[in-house]
């Protein structure tokens, strides 16, 4: 069982236009609504790969039932800590060149007693789980240190996975992570450095290992990904596909990687699965996941190479 913890859910409004013209009238070609959040996307990705997942986190009274229904349709059970107000809305504009422009809402604040309730809930639910994934941003009223408080509530022997950056990732690392999954920008933001080569990126990953990660899965977007445990390093190049949207690609990558981690797979297999799922996700427009068939097709065409 993979437990995913969503701290800041959102309604993604994905709008497709021919070209986004700032300050001018734009006509919508296509529009979709997704009831999402990074950790919820991971839970759905796990289910799409025929794994077993459960979703938890913060939810809001006014429209939270739509999220429950969306998870139910994917076969993902959920239990949330409910709060006053409405889930925030994020707008994603995609033009005919697949250029993505995002406008993110801030959401409702979370009271301290609700934060304490979620810590207790995660402690209880993680006892029946093998992997605990916590990812994404934090709502108002929740400090970065909340990541370590949540992970410290996870019983010993459970696999801990984080997908966040900056102070949140540094907080999570203090609890000891089995896997973290930054992208290049998030790695640079966390360490306050700029990386220009693969060797520099690898050194950045090793810095996260020194700070408490056992494995680092570094997403490189359309170029694929790197994985390292500080001793062995592997690279997997993605394959060329028609890119319809990059929304949720990192979450798809983390879903597949978490399943392989749960199965005790080695680094090359974790990497290959992650790249396959991330690549499969970008082939869909306005979707937060992928099909198992597309994942299998891409997985069969990927190769992993070791490098020093």
C-alpha positions in Angstrom: 0.0 0.0 0.0 1.2 3.5 -0.9 -0.2 6.3 1.3 0.0 9.7 -0.4 -0.5 12.9 1.7 -1.8 16.0 -0.1 -1.4 19.2 1.9 -2.6 21.8 -0.6 -5.3 20.4 -3.0 -6.4 22.5 -6.0 -8.8 22.5 -8.9 -6.7 22.7 -12.0 -8.4 24.6 -14.8 -6.5 23.8 -18.0 -7.2 26.1 -20.9 -6.0 25.5 -24.4 -5.6 28.5 -26.7 -4.0 29.1 -30.1 -1.7 31.7 -28.7 -1.8 33.5 -25.3 -1.8 37.2 -26.0 -1.3 39.3 -22.9 -3.6 42.3 -22.7 -5.8 41.1 -25.6 -8.8 38.9 -26.1 -8.1 35.2 -26.1 -10.5 32.5 -27.3 -10.6 29.1 -25.6 -10.2 26.0 -27.8 -10.5 23.5 -25.0 -11.0 23.6 -21.3 -10.8 20.8 -18.6 -11.2 20.8 -14.9 -9.1 18.4 -12.8 -9.6 17.9 -9.0 -6.0 17.5 -8.1 -3.0 18.1 -6.0 0.5 16.5 -6.4 0.0 13.7 -3.9 -3.5 13.0 -5.2 -2.0 12.7 -8.7 0.5 10.2 -7.4 -2.2 8.1 -5.8 -4.1 8.0 -9.1 -0.9 7.2 -11.0 -0.3 4.2 -8.6 -3.9 3.0 -9.3 -3.4 3.3 -13.0 -0.4 1.0 -12.8 -2.5 -1.5 -10.9 -0.9 -0.7 -7.5 -2.7 -0.1 -4.3 -2.9 3.5 -3.0 -4.7 5.6 -0.4 -5.0 9.3 -0.3 -5.2 11.6 2.7 -4.4 15.2 3.6 -6.3 18.5 4.0 -9.6 19.0 2.3 -12.3 21.8 2.3 -16.0 21.7 3.0 -17.4 23.6 0.0 -16.2 21.6 -2.9 -14.1 18.8 -1.4 -16.7 16.1 -2.3 -15.7 16.6 -5.9 -12.2 15.4 -5.0 -13.6 12.3 -3.2 -15.7 11.5 -6.3 -12.7 11.9 -8.6 -10.6 9.5 -6.4 -13.5 7.0 -6.2 -13.7 6.9 -10.0 -10.0 5.9 -10.0 -10.4 3.3 -7.3 -8.5 5.2 -4.7 -9.9 5.3 -1.2 -9.5 8.5 0.7 -9.9 10.0 4.2 -9.2 13.7 4.8 -9.0 16.3 7.5 -11.8 18.7 6.6 -11.5 22.5 6.9 -13.7 25.5 6.3 -13.8 27.2 2.9 -13.2 26.2 -0.7 -10.3 24.4 -2.5 -8.2 26.8 -4.4 -8.2 27.1 -8.2 -5.1 27.0 -10.4 -5.2 28.2 -14.0 -2.9 26.6 -16.7 -2.9 28.2 -20.1 -1.4 26.0 -22.9 -0.8 27.5 -26.4 -0.3 25.8 -29.8 3.5 25.5 -29.1 2.8 23.6 -25.8 4.0 26.6 -23.9 2.5 26.5 -20.3 1.6 29.6 -18.4 0.4 29.1 -14.8 -1.6 31.2 -12.3 -1.8 29.7 -8.9 -4.3 30.5 -6.2 -3.2 30.8 -2.5 -6.0 28.8 -0.8 -7.5 28.9 2.7 -5.4 28.8 5.9 -5.2 25.7 8.1 -5.6 26.0 11.9 -3.0 24.5 14.2 -5.5 22.0 15.6 -6.3 20.7 12.1 -2.5 20.3 11.5 -2.3 18.2 14.7 -5.2 16.1 13.5 -3.5 15.3 10.2 -0.3 14.2 12.0 -2.3 11.8 14.0 -4.2 10.5 11.0 -0.9 10.0 9.0 0.5 8.1 12.0 -2.5 5.7 12.0 -2.8 5.2 8.2 0.9 4.7 7.6 0.8 1.6 9.9 -1.0 -0.2 7.2 1.2 1.2 4.4 4.6 0.3 3.0 5.4 3.7 1.4 4.4 7.2 2.5 4.6 9.9 -0.1 4.2 13.6 0.9 4.5 16.1 -1.9 3.5 19.6 -3.0 3.2 23.1 -1.5 1.8 24.1 1.9 -1.4 26.0 2.5 -1.4 29.3 4.5 -0.8 28.9 8.2 1.5 25.8 7.7 5.2 26.3 8.1 7.9 24.3 6.2 8.8 22.4 9.4 5.4 20.6 9.1 7.1 18.2 6.6 9.4 16.8 9.3 6.5 16.7 11.8 4.5 14.5 9.4 7.4 12.2 8.4 8.4 11.8 12.1 4.9 10.4 12.7 5.5 7.6 10.2 6.4 4.3 12.0 9.9 2.9 11.7 10.5 0.6 8.8 8.2 2.4 6.4 9.6 3.9 3.2 9.5 7.7 3.1 9.2 9.7 -0.2 9.1 13.4 -0.6 8.5 15.7 -3.7 9.0 19.3 -2.7 11.8 21.9 -2.7 13.4 24.7 -0.7 12.8 24.8 3.0 10.2 22.1 2.8 12.6 19.6 1.2 15.3 20.5 3.7 12.8 19.9 6.5 11.8 16.5 5.1 15.4 15.4 4.8 15.9 15.8 8.5 13.5 12.9 9.0 15.5 10.7 6.6 14.1 10.1 3.1 14.3 6.8 1.1 13.6 8.8 -2.1 13.3 12.4 -3.1 12.3 13.6 -6.6 13.3 17.2 -7.4 13.6 18.6 -10.9 16.6 20.8 -11.9 14.9 24.1 -10.9 13.9 22.6 -7.5 17.4 21.2 -6.9 18.9 24.7 -7.6 16.3 26.4 -5.5 16.9 24.1 -2.5 20.7 24.4 -2.6 20.9 28.0 -3.8 23.2 27.0 -6.6 23.1 26.9 -10.4 24.0 23.7 -12.2 25.2 23.7 -15.9 26.4 20.2 -16.5 25.5 16.6 -15.6 28.5 16.4 -13.2 27.3 19.5 -11.4 23.7 18.1 -11.2 25.1 14.9 -9.8 27.0 16.8 -7.1 23.8 18.6 -6.2 22.0 15.3 -5.9 24.8 14.0 -3.6 24.4 17.1 -1.5 20.8 15.9 -0.8 22.1 12.5 0.1 24.5 14.1 2.5 21.5 15.8 4.1 19.5 12.7 4.6 18.2 11.1 1.3 19.1 7.5 0.5 18.1 8.0 -3.2 17.6 11.0 -5.4 15.6 10.8 -8.6 16.3 14.0 -10.6 13.8 14.8 -13.3 15.3 16.5 -16.4 12.0 17.0 -18.2 12.1 15.9 -21.9 15.8 14.9 -21.5 14.8 12.1 -19.0 16.1 11.7 -15.5 19.0 10.7 -13.3 19.0 8.5 -10.2 21.7 8.1 -7.6 22.3 6.7 -4.2 25.6 8.5 -3.9 27.5 5.4 -5.0 25.9 4.3 -8.2 24.6 6.8 -10.8 22.2 6.1 -13.7 20.7 8.1 -16.6 17.7 7.3 -18.7 16.9 9.4 -21.8 13.2 9.9 -22.6 11.9 9.1 -26.0 10.3 11.5 -28.4 6.5 11.7 -28.0 3.8 14.3 -28.9 3.7 16.6 -25.9 0.2 17.8 -25.2 0.8 19.0 -21.6 3.5 18.7 -19.0 1.0 19.0 -16.2 1.4 16.1 -13.7 4.4 14.6 -15.4 6.5 14.7 -12.2 3.7 13.1 -10.3 3.4 10.3 -12.8 7.1 9.7 -12.5 6.9 9.6 -8.7 3.9 7.2 -8.8 5.8 4.6 -10.9 9.1 5.1 -8.9 7.2 4.6 -5.6 5.7 1.3 -6.8 9.1 0.0 -7.8 10.6 1.2 -4.5 7.9 -0.7 -2.7 8.8 -3.8 -4.6 12.4 -3.5 -3.6 13.6 -2.8 -7.2 17.1 -1.6 -7.9 18.0 1.9 -9.1 17.9 1.3 -12.9 14.4 -0.2 -12.7 13.1 2.6 -10.5 14.6 5.2 -12.9 13.2 3.4 -16.1 9.7 3.1 -14.6 9.7 6.8 -13.5 10.8 8.1 -16.9 8.2 5.9 -18.6 5.3 7.2 -16.5 6.4 10.8 -16.7 6.7 10.6 -20.5 3.3 8.8 -20.8 1.7 11.7 -18.8 2.8 14.4 -21.2 1.0 12.7 -24.1 -2.4 13.6 -22.6 -4.0 17.1 -22.6 -5.7 18.3 -19.4 -5.2 14.9 -17.7 -3.4 14.3 -14.4 -2.3 10.8 -15.2 -1.7 8.2 -18.0 -2.9 4.9 -19.2 -1.1 1.6 -18.3 -1.0 0.7 -22.0 0.9 3.9 -22.9 3.3 3.4 -19.9 4.1 -0.2 -21.0 4.7 1.0 -24.6 7.2 3.6 -23.5 8.8 1.5 -20.8 9.7 -1.1 -23.4 11.6 1.5 -25.5 13.7 3.0 -22.7 17.3 2.2 -21.9 19.3 3.0 -18.8 23.0 3.7 -18.7 25.4 3.9 -15.7 27.8 6.8 -15.5 30.5 8.0 -13.2 
